[in-house]
Amino acid sequence: MTTLKKGDAAPAFTGTDQDGNTHQLADYAGKKLVVFFYPKASTPGCTAEACDLRDNFERFQANNYAILGVSADSAKAQAKFKDKYEFPFPLLADEDKAVIQAFGVWGPKKFMGKEYDGIHRTTFIIDEKGIIDEVISDVKTKAHAAQILK
């Protein structure tokens, strides 16, 4: 599980979005980057979280933030999710979990009494120089933008 903390250099990740475009940390130099990891596209909590970020997107842009969503869903599932809810930010289809593991958000979870491995809903805020400014592990899905844009 995540050992990354405020002040650490962000992992130099490379991932592919819903349209097959490549994104890497270096692409966002000079901007603040919100990387939000969510368990599964089109599920209620993930939809609430992503829609809250969408609804506040202009505020993020006004404050020099870029946003990237990441889950282990396929590019097709990510494209469907993005199109249905009209997200103005890319969603990485991290099927091989390279980005997920680089950020340390894959691990044991419990749901309905069953234990399994999965993505822990976590958001990383990375500054203009690629340094982690904040790690939010207690994500409030319906008010996530407020947690970031304090």
Protein Blocks (a to p, Z undefined) as FASTA:
>chain_A
ZZbdehiacdddddddfkopacdfklmgoiacdddddfbghiaklmmmmmmmmmmmmmmm
mnopacddddfbdfklmmmmmmmnopabdcddffnommmmmnopaccddeehiacddddd
ddddddfkopafbdcfbdcfklmmmmmmZZ
